[in-house]
């Protein structure tokens, strides 16, 4: 990989602010078969959430820098929303 592309890729991670709660939320979601990942579209990236075998897509597009933080934040949101309903 050319150094310019590699440097750009590493610089994107400087904008991701995670806390221990983000990691706890992500771990809880994975244990409960909830997955979140980005999907490339013409407008940018959209979040895809797969829960109980059903995929849901966000209506908002994000750029390549924003998407990383949004994934972490969405895991935290899902954990907060479903934590009391799902016991595993």
N, C-alpha and C positions, 0 to 999 in steps of 0.2 A: 504494500500500500504506500503511495507517495506520502512524503512527510507532511505536506500541506493538508491533505485529507485527514491524516492521523491526528494532527494538531487540532484541526477543527472539531473532530470527534471528541477529543479529550476536553476541549474548551466548553463543550455543551454541558458536560457534567458539573462544571463550576456553578451552574445555575440551579442545581437540584439541592434543595434543603430538606434533609430527612432528620427525623427524630427517632428515638427508641419506639415511640408509639407507631410510627410508620412501619417499622419492621415487625412489631407485634401484630398490627393490622394485616399486613401482607401474609404473615405466617398463618394467622387465623383463617383468612380467606382461602389460602391454598389447602389447608386441612379440611375445609368445608366445600371443596370443589368449586370455588369461585375463582375465575381467571380474568385478568384484565390485560389487554395488549393493544398496541397501536395498529391501525390499518392505513396504508398509504392511499390517498385519494387525489383527485386533481387539485383540490383546494388546499391540501396539506395532509394532516393526519386526523383520524377520528378514533375515539376509544371504542373498543369492542369489549363487552363484558359477557362472559359465558357462565350461566348459573343453571343448574339442573338440566344441562344439555341444550338450553336455549341461549342463543346469542342476541345481544341487544347492542345497538350502535348509537353513539352519541350524536346529537344533532349539530354539535359545534365542531368546527375544524380548528386544529392547533398547528402552529409551526413546529419545525424540528427541534427547537429549544424548549418550548413550552410543554410539549407532550410528555417529556420525562417526569416533570414535576406533577403534571395532571394525573399520571398513572399512580404515583405514590399517594396523592391526595384522594383519588377515587377509592383506593384500597382502604384508606382511613374512613372515608364516608360509608362504604359498604359495611365495614366492621362495626361502626357505630349504629348503623341502621338495623342490621340483622343479628347482632350479638345476642340479644335477649330472646330472639325467636328460634335460633338454631343452637342446639346444645350438642357439641361433639367434644 
